[in-house]
Amino acid sequence: IGVAALGSCLGIGLVGQKFLESTARQPGLVDTVQCHVFLVAGVTDGAFIIATGTGLWFATANRFG
């Protein structure tokens, strides 16, 4: 679960960094790029939530029944 959290945090941080760089270079495309940033952030967070749920499912599974 920790690895999934670390990957998600790094991914969101890099997306935010590149978003700020792209808006500084092309201020006219802020609306289009912002839409894509939110889409990527949502997919990244969704992957983290799925990984967390799967990890907790396996961690609490009953091996004997």
PDBQT receptor file of N, H, CA, C and O in Angstrom, charges set to zero:
ATOM      1  N   ILE A   1       0.837  -1.187   0.000  1.00  0.00    +0.000 N 
ATOM      2  CA  ILE A   1       0.000   0.000   0.000  1.00  0.00    +0.000 C 
ATOM      3  C   ILE A   1       0.876   1.242   0.000  1.00  0.00    +0.000 C 
ATOM      4  O   ILE A   1       0.547   2.245  -0.633  1.00  0.00    +0.000 OA
ATOM      5  N   GLY A   2       1.991   1.170   0.712  1.00  0.00    +0.000 N 
ATOM      6  H   GLY A   2       2.258   0.355   1.227  1.00  0.00    +0.000 HD
ATOM      7  CA  GLY A   2       2.901   2.311   0.767  1.00  0.00    +0.000 C 
ATOM      8  C   GLY A   2       3.521   2.629  -0.582  1.00  0.00    +0.000 C 
ATOM      9  O   GLY A   2       3.702   3.797  -0.928  1.00  0.00    +0.000 OA
ATOM     10  N   VAL A   3       3.845   1.596  -1.340  1.00  0.00    +0.000 N 
ATOM     11  H   VAL A   3       3.698   0.647  -1.059  1.00  0.00    +0.000 HD
ATOM     12  CA  VAL A   3       4.431   1.816  -2.662  1.00  0.00    +0.000 C 
ATOM     13  C   VAL A   3       3.406   2.473  -3.599  1.00  0.00    +0.000 C 
ATOM     14  O   VAL A   3       3.747   3.353  -4.389  1.00  0.00    +0.000 OA
ATOM     15  N   ALA A   4       2.166   2.035  -3.498  1.00  0.00    +0.000 N 
ATOM     16  H   ALA A   4       1.890   1.320  -2.856  1.00  0.00    +0.000 HD
ATOM     17  CA  ALA A   4       1.118   2.652  -4.314  1.00  0.00    +0.000 C 
ATOM     18  C   ALA A   4       0.911   4.109  -3.928  1.00  0.00    +0.000 C 
ATOM     19  O   ALA A   4       0.702   4.957  -4.795  1.00  0.00    +0.000 OA
ATOM     20  N   ALA A   5       0.968   4.404  -2.644  1.00  0.00    +0.000 N 
ATOM     21  H   ALA A   5       1.138   3.715  -1.939  1.00  0.00    +0.000 HD
ATOM     22  CA  ALA A   5       0.808   5.790  -2.193  1.00  0.00    +0.000 C 
ATOM     23  C   ALA A   5       1.973   6.648  -2.660  1.00  0.00    +0.000 C 
ATOM     24  O   ALA A   5       1.775   7.779  -3.104  1.00  0.00    +0.000 OA
ATOM     25  N   LEU A   6       3.183   6.116  -2.561  1.00  0.00    +0.000 N 
ATOM     26  H   LEU A   6       3.343   5.197  -2.201  1.00  0.00    +0.000 HD
ATOM     27  CA  LEU A   6       4.358   6.867  -3.005  1.00  0.00    +0.000 C 
ATOM     28  C   LEU A   6       4.288   7.145  -4.505  1.00  0.00    +0.000 C 
ATOM     29  O   LEU A   6       4.564   8.260  -4.946  1.00  0.00    +0.000 OA
ATOM     30  N   GLY A   7       3.921   6.138  -5.279  1.00  0.00    +0.000 N 
ATOM     31  H   GLY A   7       3.696   5.232  -4.921  1.00  0.00    +0.000 HD
ATOM     32  CA  GLY A   7       3.805   6.325  -6.724  1.00  0.00    +0.000 C 
ATOM     33  C   GLY A   7       2.735   7.327  -7.093  1.00  0.00    +0.000 C 
ATOM     34  O   GLY A   7       2.922   8.129  -8.008  1.00  0.00    +0.000 OA
ATOM     35  N   SER A   8       1.623   7.290  -6.395  1.00  0.00    +0.000 N 
ATOM     36  H   SER A   8       1.471   6.638  -5.652  1.00  0.00    +0.000 HD
ATOM     37  CA  SER A   8       0.542   8.231  -6.668  1.00  0.00    +0.000 C 
ATOM     38  C   SER A   8       0.958   9.659  -6.338  1.00  0.00    +0.000 C 
ATOM     39  O   SER A   8       0.687  10.586  -7.101  1.00  0.00    +0.000 OA
ATOM     40  N   CYS A   9       1.610   9.828  -5.207  1.00  0.00    +0.000 N 
ATOM     41  H   CYS A   9       1.830   9.075  -4.587  1.00  0.00    +0.000 HD
ATOM     42  CA  CYS A   9       2.054  11.174  -4.817  1.00  0.00    +0.000 C 
ATOM     43  C   CYS A   9       3.094  11.723  -5.783  1.00  0.00    +0.000 C 
ATOM     44  O   CYS A   9       3.039  12.895  -6.157  1.00  0.00    +0.000 OA
ATOM     45  N   LEU A  10       4.031  10.891  -6.185  1.00  0.00    +0.000 N 
ATOM     46  H   LEU A  10       4.075   9.939  -5.881  1.00  0.00    +0.000 HD
ATOM     47  CA  LEU A  10       5.040  11.348  -7.151  1.00  0.00    +0.000 C 
ATOM     48  C   LEU A  10       4.398  11.668  -8.502  1.00  0.00    +0.000 C 
ATOM     49  O   LEU A  10       4.763  12.647  -9.152  1.00  0.00    +0.000 OA
ATOM     50  N   GLY A  11       3.450  10.844  -8.915  1.00  0.00    +0.000 N 
ATOM     51  H   GLY A  11       3.154  10.048  -8.387  1.00  0.00    +0.000 HD
ATOM     52  CA  GLY A  11       2.778  11.089 -10.190  1.00  0.00    +0.000 C 
ATOM     53  C   GLY A  11       2.005  12.398 -10.196  1.00  0.00    +0.000 C 
ATOM     54  O   GLY A  11       2.081  13.158 -11.162  1.00  0.00    +0.000 OA
ATOM     55  N   ILE A  12       1.264  12.669  -9.133  1.00  0.00    +0.000 N 
ATOM     56  H   ILE A  12       1.202  12.051  -8.349  1.00  0.00    +0.000 HD
ATOM     57  CA  ILE A  12       0.502  13.915  -9.049  1.00  0.00    +0.000 C 
ATOM     58  C   ILE A  12       1.447  15.106  -8.989  1.00  0.00    +0.000 C 
ATOM     59  O   ILE A  12       1.177  16.145  -9.592  1.00  0.00    +0.000 OA
ATOM     60  N   GLY A  13       2.547  14.965  -8.269  1.00  0.00    +0.000 N 
ATOM     61  H   GLY A  13       2.767  14.121  -7.779  1.00  0.00    +0.000 HD
ATOM     62  CA  GLY A  13       3.523  16.046  -8.185  1.00  0.00    +0.000 C 
ATOM     63  C   GLY A  13       4.148  16.365  -9.533  1.00  0.00    +0.000 C 
ATOM     64  O   GLY A  13       4.307  17.534  -9.885  1.00  0.00    +0.000 OA
ATOM     65  N   LEU A  14       4.503  15.332 -10.290  1.00  0.00    +0.000 N 
ATOM     66  H   LEU A  14       4.374  14.382 -10.005  1.00  0.00    +0.000 HD
ATOM     67  CA  LEU A  14       5.093  15.560 -11.611  1.00  0.00    +0.000 C 
ATOM     68  C   LEU A  14       4.083  16.157 -12.589  1.00  0.00    +0.000 C 
ATOM     69  O   LEU A  14       4.432  17.011 -13.403  1.00  0.00    +0.000 OA
ATOM     70  N   VAL A  15       2.843  15.710 -12.507  1.00  0.00    +0.000 N 
ATOM     71  H   VAL A  15       2.560  15.016 -11.846  1.00  0.00    +0.000 HD
ATOM     72  CA  VAL A  15       1.807  16.272 -13.377  1.00  0.00    +0.000 C 
ATOM     73  C   VAL A  15       1.596  17.756 -13.058  1.00  0.00    +0.000 C 
ATOM     74  O   VAL A  15       1.460  18.578 -13.964  1.00  0.00    +0.000 OA
ATOM     75  N   GLY A  16       1.571  18.087 -11.775  1.00  0.00    +0.000 N 
ATOM     76  H   GLY A  16       1.682  17.419 -11.039  1.00  0.00    +0.000 HD
ATOM     77  CA  GLY A  16       1.424  19.491 -11.385  1.00  0.00    +0.000 C 
ATOM     78  C   GLY A  16       2.596  20.337 -11.837  1.00  0.00    +0.000 C 
ATOM     79  O   GLY A  16       2.412  21.471 -12.280  1.00  0.00    +0.000 OA
ATOM     80  N   GLN A  17       3.801  19.797 -11.730  1.00  0.00    +0.000 N 
ATOM     81  H   GLN A  17       3.951  18.876 -11.371  1.00  0.00    +0.000 HD
ATOM     82  CA  GLN A  17       4.987  20.519 -12.171  1.00  0.00    +0.000 C 
ATOM     83  C   GLN A  17       4.925  20.804 -13.670  1.00  0.00    +0.000 C 
ATOM     84  O   GLN A  17       5.167  21.930 -14.106  1.00  0.00    +0.000 OA
ATOM     85  N   LYS A  18       4.608  19.800 -14.438  1.00  0.00    +0.000 N 
ATOM     86  H   LYS A  18       4.411  18.885 -14.084  1.00  0.00    +0.000 HD
ATOM     87  CA  LYS A  18       4.534  19.982 -15.894  1.00  0.00    +0.000 C 
ATOM     88  C   LYS A  18       3.374  20.890 -16.292  1.00  0.00    +0.000 C 
ATOM     89  O   LYS A  18       3.455  21.602 -17.293  1.00  0.00    +0.000 OA
ATOM     90  N   PHE A  19       2.295  20.866 -15.510  1.00  0.00    +0.000 N 
ATOM     91  H   PHE A  19       2.229  20.288 -14.697  1.00  0.00    +0.000 HD
ATOM     92  CA  PHE A  19       1.178  21.768 -15.789  1.00  0.00    +0.000 C 
ATOM     93  C   PHE A  19       1.612  23.223 -15.611  1.00  0.00    +0.000 C 
ATOM     94  O   PHE A  19       1.307  24.072 -16.449  1.00  0.00    +0.000 OA
ATOM     95  N   LEU A  20       2.321  23.507 -14.526  1.00  0.00    +0.000 N 
ATOM     96  H   LEU A  20       2.569  22.817 -13.845  1.00  0.00    +0.000 HD
ATOM     97  CA  LEU A  20       2.786  24.872 -14.312  1.00  0.00    +0.000 C 
ATOM     98  C   LEU A  20       3.778  25.309 -15.387  1.00  0.00    +0.000 C 
ATOM     99  O   LEU A  20       3.744  26.457 -15.829  1.00  0.00    +0.000 OA
ATOM    100  N   GLU A  21       4.658  24.410 -15.808  1.00  0.00    +0.000 N 
ATOM    101  H   GLU A  21       4.686  23.477 -15.448  1.00  0.00    +0.000 HD
ATOM    102  CA  GLU A  21       5.596  24.733 -16.875  1.00  0.00    +0.000 C 
ATOM    103  C   GLU A  21       4.869  25.017 -18.186  1.00  0.00    +0.000 C 
ATOM    104  O   GLU A  21       5.206  25.962 -18.899  1.00  0.00    +0.000 OA
ATOM    105  N   SER A  22       3.871  24.193 -18.498  1.00  0.00    +0.000 N 
ATOM    106  H   SER A  22       3.598  23.425 -17.918  1.00  0.00    +0.000 HD
ATOM    107  CA  SER A  22       3.168  24.380 -19.770  1.00  0.00    +0.000 C 
ATOM    108  C   SER A  22       2.319  25.644 -19.773  1.00  0.00    +0.000 C 
ATOM    109  O   SER A  22       2.197  26.295 -20.810  1.00  0.00    +0.000 OA
ATOM    110  N   THR A  23       1.732  26.006 -18.638  1.00  0.00    +0.000 N 
ATOM    111  H   THR A  23       1.832  25.477 -17.795  1.00  0.00    +0.000 HD
ATOM    112  CA  THR A  23       0.949  27.244 -18.605  1.00  0.00    +0.000 C 
ATOM    113  C   THR A  23       1.846  28.473 -18.649  1.00  0.00    +0.000 C 
ATOM    114  O   THR A  23       1.427  29.529 -19.123  1.00  0.00    +0.000 OA
ATOM    115  N   ALA A  24       3.064  28.347 -18.164  1.00  0.00    +0.000 N 
ATOM    116  H   ALA A  24       3.404  27.489 -17.779  1.00  0.00    +0.000 HD
ATOM    117  CA  ALA A  24       3.990  29.472 -18.269  1.00  0.00    +0.000 C 
ATOM    118  C   ALA A  24       4.436  29.680 -19.714  1.00  0.00    +0.000 C 
ATOM    119  O   ALA A  24       4.670  30.811 -20.139  1.00  0.00    +0.000 OA
ATOM    120  N   ARG A  25       4.553  28.595 -20.463  1.00  0.00    +0.000 N 
ATOM    121  H   ARG A  25       4.363  27.676 -20.118  1.00  0.00    +0.000 HD
ATOM    122  CA  ARG A  25       4.992  28.705 -21.857  1.00  0.00    +0.000 C 
ATOM    123  C   ARG A  25       3.855  29.064 -22.809  1.00  0.00    +0.000 C 
ATOM    124  O   ARG A  25       4.049  29.834 -23.749  1.00  0.00    +0.000 OA
ATOM    125  N   GLN A  26       2.676  28.509 -22.568  1.00  0.00    +0.000 N 
ATOM    126  H   GLN A  26       2.519  27.883 -21.804  1.00  0.00    +0.000 HD
ATOM    127  CA  GLN A  26       1.527  28.735 -23.451  1.00  0.00    +0.000 C 
ATOM    128  C   GLN A  26       0.316  29.154 -22.621  1.00  0.00    +0.000 C 
ATOM    129  O   GLN A  26      -0.541  28.318 -22.337  1.00  0.00    +0.000 OA
ATOM    130  N   PRO A  27       0.219  30.425 -22.225  1.00  0.00    +0.000 N 
ATOM    131  CA  PRO A  27      -0.906  30.840 -21.382  1.00  0.00    +0.000 C 
ATOM    132  C   PRO A  27      -2.274  30.709 -22.057  1.00  0.00    +0.000 C 
ATOM    133  O   PRO A  27      -3.294  30.638 -21.372  1.00  0.00    +0.000 OA
ATOM    134  N   GLY A  28      -2.306  30.677 -23.353  1.00  0.00    +0.000 N 
ATOM    135  H   GLY A  28      -1.477  30.735 -23.911  1.00  0.00    +0.000 HD
ATOM    136  CA  GLY A  28      -3.575  30.576 -24.065  1.00  0.00    +0.000 C 
ATOM    137  C   GLY A  28      -4.210  29.195 -24.004  1.00  0.00    +0.000 C 
ATOM    138  O   GLY A  28      -5.401  29.050 -24.277  1.00  0.00    +0.000 OA
ATOM    139  N   LEU A  29      -3.437  28.192 -23.653  1.00  0.00    +0.000 N 
ATOM    140  H   LEU A  29      -2.469  28.311 -23.431  1.00  0.00    +0.000 HD
ATOM    141  CA  LEU A  29      -3.943  26.820 -23.639  1.00  0.00    +0.000 C 
ATOM    142  C   LEU A  29      -4.269  26.326 -22.231  1.00  0.00    +0.000 C 
ATOM    143  O   LEU A  29      -4.355  25.119 -22.006  1.00  0.00    +0.000 OA
ATOM    144  N   VAL A  30      -4.449  27.233 -21.295  1.00  0.00    +0.000 N 
ATOM    145  H   VAL A  30      -4.379  28.214 -21.478  1.00  0.00    +0.000 HD
ATOM    146  CA  VAL A  30      -4.653  26.841 -19.899  1.00  0.00    +0.000 C 
ATOM    147  C   VAL A  30      -5.897  25.980 -19.744  1.00  0.00    +0.000 C 
ATOM    148  O   VAL A  30      -5.856  24.981 -19.026  1.00  0.00    +0.000 OA
ATOM    149  N   ASP A  31      -6.987  26.328 -20.384  1.00  0.00    +0.000 N 
ATOM    150  H   ASP A  31      -7.021  27.139 -20.967  1.00  0.00    +0.000 HD
ATOM    151  CA  ASP A  31      -8.238  25.572 -20.214  1.00  0.00    +0.000 C 
ATOM    152  C   ASP A  31      -8.109  24.141 -20.722  1.00  0.00    +0.000 C 
ATOM    153  O   ASP A  31      -8.562  23.207 -20.060  1.00  0.00    +0.000 OA
ATOM    154  N   THR A  32      -7.501  23.962 -21.879  1.00  0.00    +0.000 N 
ATOM    155  H   THR A  32      -7.133  24.721 -22.416  1.00  0.00    +0.000 HD
ATOM    156  CA  THR A  32      -7.351  22.623 -22.445  1.00  0.00    +0.000 C 
ATOM    157  C   THR A  32      -6.418  21.768 -21.601  1.00  0.00    +0.000 C 
ATOM    158  O   THR A  32      -6.717  20.612 -21.299  1.00  0.00    +0.000 OA
ATOM    159  N   VAL A  33      -5.279  22.352 -21.222  1.00  0.00    +0.000 N 
ATOM    160  H   VAL A  33      -5.036  23.291 -21.467  1.00  0.00    +0.000 HD
ATOM    161  CA  VAL A  33      -4.305  21.602 -20.436  1.00  0.00    +0.000 C 
ATOM    162  C   VAL A  33      -4.858  21.291 -19.048  1.00  0.00    +0.000 C 
ATOM    163  O   VAL A  33      -4.602  20.213 -18.511  1.00  0.00    +0.000 OA
ATOM    164  N   GLN A  34      -5.607  22.212 -18.465  1.00  0.00    +0.000 N 
ATOM    165  H   GLN A  34      -5.816  23.088 -18.901  1.00  0.00    +0.000 HD
ATOM    166  CA  GLN A  34      -6.171  21.992 -17.134  1.00  0.00    +0.000 C 
ATOM    167  C   GLN A  34      -7.162  20.828 -17.144  1.00  0.00    +0.000 C 
ATOM    168  O   GLN A  34      -7.225  20.055 -16.188  1.00  0.00    +0.000 OA
ATOM    169  N   CYS A  35      -7.916  20.706 -18.200  1.00  0.00    +0.000 N 
ATOM    170  H   CYS A  35      -7.865  21.334 -18.976  1.00  0.00    +0.000 HD
ATOM    171  CA  CYS A  35      -8.854  19.587 -18.331  1.00  0.00    +0.000 C 
ATOM    172  C   CYS A  35      -8.098  18.263 -18.345  1.00  0.00    +0.000 C 
ATOM    173  O   CYS A  35      -8.504  17.308 -17.683  1.00  0.00    +0.000 OA
ATOM    174  N   HIS A  36      -7.017  18.203 -19.085  1.00  0.00    +0.000 N 
ATOM    175  H   HIS A  36      -6.687  18.979 -19.623  1.00  0.00    +0.000 HD
ATOM    176  CA  HIS A  36      -6.228  16.979 -19.151  1.00  0.00    +0.000 C 
ATOM    177  C   HIS A  36      -5.535  16.681 -17.821  1.00  0.00    +0.000 C 
ATOM    178  O   HIS A  36      -5.405  15.520 -17.435  1.00  0.00    +0.000 OA
ATOM    179  N   VAL A  37      -5.094  17.717 -17.128  1.00  0.00    +0.000 N 
ATOM    180  H   VAL A  37      -5.199  18.660 -17.442  1.00  0.00    +0.000 HD
ATOM    181  CA  VAL A  37      -4.436  17.515 -15.831  1.00  0.00    +0.000 C 
ATOM    182  C   VAL A  37      -5.412  16.903 -14.836  1.00  0.00    +0.000 C 
ATOM    183  O   VAL A  37      -5.050  15.971 -14.117  1.00  0.00    +0.000 OA
ATOM    184  N   PHE A  38      -6.622  17.400 -14.780  1.00  0.00    +0.000 N 
ATOM    185  H   PHE A  38      -6.916  18.157 -15.363  1.00  0.00    +0.000 HD
ATOM    186  CA  PHE A  38      -7.602  16.845 -13.849  1.00  0.00    +0.000 C 
ATOM    187  C   PHE A  38      -7.972  15.414 -14.219  1.00  0.00    +0.000 C 
ATOM    188  O   PHE A  38      -8.214  14.592 -13.335  1.00  0.00    +0.000 OA
ATOM    189  N   LEU A  39      -8.018  15.108 -15.502  1.00  0.00    +0.000 N 
ATOM    190  H   LEU A  39      -7.821  15.776 -16.220  1.00  0.00    +0.000 HD
ATOM    191  CA  LEU A  39      -8.296  13.748 -15.942  1.00  0.00    +0.000 C 
ATOM    192  C   LEU A  39      -7.183  12.801 -15.502  1.00  0.00    +0.000 C 
ATOM    193  O   LEU A  39      -7.456  11.722 -14.976  1.00  0.00    +0.000 OA
ATOM    194  N   VAL A  40      -5.937  13.199 -15.715  1.00  0.00    +0.000 N 
ATOM    195  H   VAL A  40      -5.716  14.076 -16.142  1.00  0.00    +0.000 HD
ATOM    196  CA  VAL A  40      -4.801  12.364 -15.317  1.00  0.00    +0.000 C 
ATOM    197  C   VAL A  40      -4.731  12.225 -13.805  1.00  0.00    +0.000 C 
ATOM    198  O   VAL A  40      -4.426  11.144 -13.301  1.00  0.00    +0.000 OA
ATOM    199  N   ALA A  41      -5.005  13.295 -13.074  1.00  0.00    +0.000 N 
ATOM    200  H   ALA A  41      -5.252  14.173 -13.483  1.00  0.00    +0.000 HD
ATOM    201  CA  ALA A  41      -4.992  13.228 -11.610  1.00  0.00    +0.000 C 
ATOM    202  C   ALA A  41      -6.071  12.279 -11.101  1.00  0.00    +0.000 C 
ATOM    203  O   ALA A  41      -5.838  11.531 -10.151  1.00  0.00    +0.000 OA
ATOM    204  N   GLY A  42      -7.223  12.301 -11.710  1.00  0.00    +0.000 N 
ATOM    205  H   GLY A  42      -7.412  12.909 -12.481  1.00  0.00    +0.000 HD
ATOM    206  CA  GLY A  42      -8.296  11.390 -11.312  1.00  0.00    +0.000 C 
ATOM    207  C   GLY A  42      -7.965   9.944 -11.581  1.00  0.00    +0.000 C 
ATOM    208  O   GLY A  42      -8.262   9.077 -10.759  1.00  0.00    +0.000 OA
ATOM    209  N   VAL A  43      -7.351   9.664 -12.725  1.00  0.00    +0.000 N 
ATOM    210  H   VAL A  43      -7.109  10.368 -13.392  1.00  0.00    +0.000 HD
ATOM    211  CA  VAL A  43      -6.963   8.291 -13.047  1.00  0.00    +0.000 C 
ATOM    212  C   VAL A  43      -5.873   7.810 -12.100  1.00  0.00    +0.000 C 
ATOM    213  O   VAL A  43      -5.889   6.660 -11.662  1.00  0.00    +0.000 OA
ATOM    214  N   THR A  44      -4.923   8.693 -11.782  1.00  0.00    +0.000 N 
ATOM    215  H   THR A  44      -4.910   9.627 -12.138  1.00  0.00    +0.000 HD
ATOM    216  CA  THR A  44      -3.850   8.323 -10.862  1.00  0.00    +0.000 C 
ATOM    217  C   THR A  44      -4.398   8.039  -9.470  1.00  0.00    +0.000 C 
ATOM    218  O   THR A  44      -4.006   7.054  -8.844  1.00  0.00    +0.000 OA
ATOM    219  N   ASP A  45      -5.286   8.872  -8.984  1.00  0.00    +0.000 N 
ATOM    220  H   ASP A  45      -5.605   9.672  -9.492  1.00  0.00    +0.000 HD
ATOM    221  CA  ASP A  45      -5.888   8.631  -7.676  1.00  0.00    +0.000 C 
ATOM    222  C   ASP A  45      -6.775   7.380  -7.696  1.00  0.00    +0.000 C 
ATOM    223  O   ASP A  45      -6.833   6.641  -6.713  1.00  0.00    +0.000 OA
ATOM    224  N   GLY A  46      -7.449   7.151  -8.795  1.00  0.00    +0.000 N 
ATOM    225  H   GLY A  46      -7.402   7.751  -9.594  1.00  0.00    +0.000 HD
ATOM    226  CA  GLY A  46      -8.265   5.939  -8.904  1.00  0.00    +0.000 C 
ATOM    227  C   GLY A  46      -7.412   4.685  -8.846  1.00  0.00    +0.000 C 
ATOM    228  O   GLY A  46      -7.795   3.702  -8.210  1.00  0.00    +0.000 OA
ATOM    229  N   ALA A  47      -6.259   4.708  -9.504  1.00  0.00    +0.000 N 
ATOM    230  H   ALA A  47      -5.948   5.506 -10.021  1.00  0.00    +0.000 HD
ATOM    231  CA  ALA A  47      -5.367   3.550  -9.456  1.00  0.00    +0.000 C 
ATOM    232  C   ALA A  47      -4.859   3.326  -8.038  1.00  0.00    +0.000 C 
ATOM    233  O   ALA A  47      -4.714   2.181  -7.610  1.00  0.00    +0.000 OA
ATOM    234  N   PHE A  48      -4.588   4.400  -7.305  1.00  0.00    +0.000 N 
ATOM    235  H   PHE A  48      -4.706   5.330  -7.652  1.00  0.00    +0.000 HD
ATOM    236  CA  PHE A  48      -4.143   4.272  -5.917  1.00  0.00    +0.000 C 
ATOM    237  C   PHE A  48      -5.239   3.679  -5.045  1.00  0.00    +0.000 C 
ATOM    238  O   PHE A  48      -4.968   2.822  -4.204  1.00  0.00    +0.000 OA
ATOM    239  N   ILE A  49      -6.455   4.122  -5.237  1.00  0.00    +0.000 N 
ATOM    240  H   ILE A  49      -6.675   4.818  -5.921  1.00  0.00    +0.000 HD
ATOM    241  CA  ILE A  49      -7.561   3.605  -4.422  1.00  0.00    +0.000 C 
ATOM    242  C   ILE A  49      -7.803   2.124  -4.715  1.00  0.00    +0.000 C 
ATOM    243  O   ILE A  49      -8.069   1.347  -3.798  1.00  0.00    +0.000 OA
ATOM    244  N   ILE A  50      -7.712   1.732  -5.982  1.00  0.00    +0.000 N 
ATOM    245  H   ILE A  50      -7.496   2.364  -6.726  1.00  0.00    +0.000 HD
ATOM    246  CA  ILE A  50      -7.869   0.323  -6.334  1.00  0.00    +0.000 C 
ATOM    247  C   ILE A  50      -6.748  -0.509  -5.728  1.00  0.00    +0.000 C 
ATOM    248  O   ILE A  50      -6.997  -1.600  -5.215  1.00  0.00    +0.000 OA
ATOM    249  N   ALA A  51      -5.514  -0.008  -5.782  1.00  0.00    +0.000 N 
ATOM    250  H   ALA A  51      -5.312   0.878  -6.200  1.00  0.00    +0.000 HD
ATOM    251  CA  ALA A  51      -4.392  -0.736  -5.193  1.00  0.00    +0.000 C 
ATOM    252  C   ALA A  51      -4.544  -0.850  -3.683  1.00  0.00    +0.000 C 
ATOM    253  O   ALA A  51      -4.225  -1.890  -3.106  1.00  0.00    +0.000 OA
ATOM    254  N   THR A  52      -5.023   0.197  -3.042  1.00  0.00    +0.000 N 
ATOM    255  H   THR A  52      -5.282   1.042  -3.510  1.00  0.00    +0.000 HD
ATOM    256  CA  THR A  52      -5.244   0.151  -1.598  1.00  0.00    +0.000 C 
ATOM    257  C   THR A  52      -6.330  -0.859  -1.250  1.00  0.00    +0.000 C 
ATOM    258  O   THR A  52      -6.168  -1.647  -0.318  1.00  0.00    +0.000 OA
ATOM    259  N   GLY A  53      -7.414  -0.843  -1.975  1.00  0.00    +0.000 N 
ATOM    260  H   GLY A  53      -7.546  -0.203  -2.732  1.00  0.00    +0.000 HD
ATOM    261  CA  GLY A  53      -8.493  -1.795  -1.725  1.00  0.00    +0.000 C 
ATOM    262  C   GLY A  53      -8.049  -3.230  -1.938  1.00  0.00    +0.000 C 
ATOM    263  O   GLY A  53      -8.400  -4.110  -1.151  1.00  0.00    +0.000 OA
ATOM    264  N   THR A  54      -7.288  -3.475  -2.982  1.00  0.00    +0.000 N 
ATOM    265  H   THR A  54      -7.003  -2.761  -3.620  1.00  0.00    +0.000 HD
ATOM    266  CA  THR A  54      -6.800  -4.825  -3.243  1.00  0.00    +0.000 C 
ATOM    267  C   THR A  54      -5.835  -5.275  -2.154  1.00  0.00    +0.000 C 
ATOM    268  O   THR A  54      -5.895  -6.416  -1.697  1.00  0.00    +0.000 OA
ATOM    269  N   GLY A  55      -4.948  -4.380  -1.740  1.00  0.00    +0.000 N 
ATOM    270  H   GLY A  55      -4.899  -3.452  -2.112  1.00  0.00    +0.000 HD
ATOM    271  CA  GLY A  55      -4.010  -4.712  -0.670  1.00  0.00    +0.000 C 
ATOM    272  C   GLY A  55      -4.707  -5.013   0.638  1.00  0.00    +0.000 C 
ATOM    273  O   GLY A  55      -4.339  -5.958   1.336  1.00  0.00    +0.000 OA
ATOM    274  N   LEU A  56      -5.703  -4.228   0.976  1.00  0.00    +0.000 N 
ATOM    275  H   LEU A  56      -6.003  -3.460   0.408  1.00  0.00    +0.000 HD
ATOM    276  CA  LEU A  56      -6.453  -4.486   2.204  1.00  0.00    +0.000 C 
ATOM    277  C   LEU A  56      -7.283  -5.768   2.103  1.00  0.00    +0.000 C 
ATOM    278  O   LEU A  56      -7.463  -6.475   3.095  1.00  0.00    +0.000 OA
ATOM    279  N   TRP A  57      -7.777  -6.058   0.929  1.00  0.00    +0.000 N 
ATOM    280  H   TRP A  57      -7.631  -5.484   0.124  1.00  0.00    +0.000 HD
ATOM    281  CA  TRP A  57      -8.529  -7.293   0.719  1.00  0.00    +0.000 C 
ATOM    282  C   TRP A  57      -7.645  -8.511   0.965  1.00  0.00    +0.000 C 
ATOM    283  O   TRP A  57      -8.050  -9.454   1.644  1.00  0.00    +0.000 OA
ATOM    284  N   PHE A  58      -6.432  -8.484   0.407  1.00  0.00    +0.000 N 
ATOM    285  H   PHE A  58      -6.102  -7.718  -0.144  1.00  0.00    +0.000 HD
ATOM    286  CA  PHE A  58      -5.516  -9.601   0.619  1.00  0.00    +0.000 C 
ATOM    287  C   PHE A  58      -4.994  -9.639   2.050  1.00  0.00    +0.000 C 
ATOM    288  O   PHE A  58      -4.741 -10.717   2.587  1.00  0.00    +0.000 OA
ATOM    289  N   ALA A  59      -4.832  -8.479   2.670  1.00  0.00    +0.000 N 
ATOM    290  H   ALA A  59      -5.038  -7.603   2.234  1.00  0.00    +0.000 HD
ATOM    291  CA  ALA A  59      -4.312  -8.446   4.036  1.00  0.00    +0.000 C 
ATOM    292  C   ALA A  59      -5.313  -9.016   5.037  1.00  0.00    +0.000 C 
ATOM    293  O   ALA A  59      -4.916  -9.580   6.057  1.00  0.00    +0.000 OA
ATOM    294  N   THR A  60      -6.581  -8.875   4.759  1.00  0.00    +0.000 N 
ATOM    295  H   THR A  60      -6.903  -8.416   3.930  1.00  0.00    +0.000 HD
ATOM    296  CA  THR A  60      -7.597  -9.337   5.715  1.00  0.00    +0.000 C 
ATOM    297  C   THR A  60      -8.263 -10.638   5.271  1.00  0.00    +0.000 C 
ATOM    298  O   THR A  60      -9.234 -11.076   5.889  1.00  0.00    +0.000 OA
ATOM    299  N   ALA A  61      -7.752 -11.257   4.208  1.00  0.00    +0.000 N 
ATOM    300  H   ALA A  61      -6.963 -10.901   3.706  1.00  0.00    +0.000 HD
ATOM    301  CA  ALA A  61      -8.364 -12.491   3.722  1.00  0.00    +0.000 C 
ATOM    302  C   ALA A  61      -8.122 -13.629   4.703  1.00  0.00    +0.000 C 
ATOM    303  O   ALA A  61      -7.078 -13.695   5.353  1.00  0.00    +0.000 OA
ATOM    304  N   ASN A  62      -9.075 -14.501   4.797  1.00  0.00    +0.000 N 
ATOM    305  H   ASN A  62      -9.923 -14.447   4.269  1.00  0.00    +0.000 HD
ATOM    306  CA  ASN A  62      -8.975 -15.660   5.668  1.00  0.00    +0.000 C 
ATOM    307  C   ASN A  62      -8.345 -16.815   4.879  1.00  0.00    +0.000 C 
ATOM    308  O   ASN A  62      -8.942 -17.318   3.926  1.00  0.00    +0.000 OA
ATOM    309  N   ARG A  63      -7.170 -17.221   5.269  1.00  0.00    +0.000 N 
ATOM    310  H   ARG A  63      -6.685 -16.813   6.043  1.00  0.00    +0.000 HD
ATOM    311  CA  ARG A  63      -6.472 -18.282   4.541  1.00  0.00    +0.000 C 
ATOM    312  C   ARG A  63      -7.068 -19.657   4.802  1.00  0.00    +0.000 C 
ATOM    313  O   ARG A  63      -6.808 -20.586   4.037  1.00  0.00    +0.000 OA
ATOM    314  N   PHE A  64      -7.847 -19.813   5.844  1.00  0.00    +0.000 N 
ATOM    315  H   PHE A  64      -8.058 -19.059   6.465  1.00  0.00    +0.000 HD
ATOM    316  CA  PHE A  64      -8.306 -21.145   6.241  1.00  0.00    +0.000 C 
ATOM    317  C   PHE A  64      -9.778 -21.402   5.916  1.00  0.00    +0.000 C 
ATOM    318  O   PHE A  64     -10.324 -22.441   6.287  1.00  0.00    +0.000 OA
ATOM    319  N   GLY A  65     -10.399 -20.491   5.248  1.00  0.00    +0.000 N 
ATOM    320  H   GLY A  65      -9.956 -19.647   4.946  1.00  0.00    +0.000 HD
ATOM    321  CA  GLY A  65     -11.803 -20.766   5.054  1.00  0.00    +0.000 C 
ATOM    322  C   GLY A  65     -12.350 -20.059   3.930  1.00  0.00    +0.000 C 
ATOM    323  O   GLY A  65     -13.539 -20.192   3.636  1.00  0.00    +0.000 OA
TER     324      GLY A  65
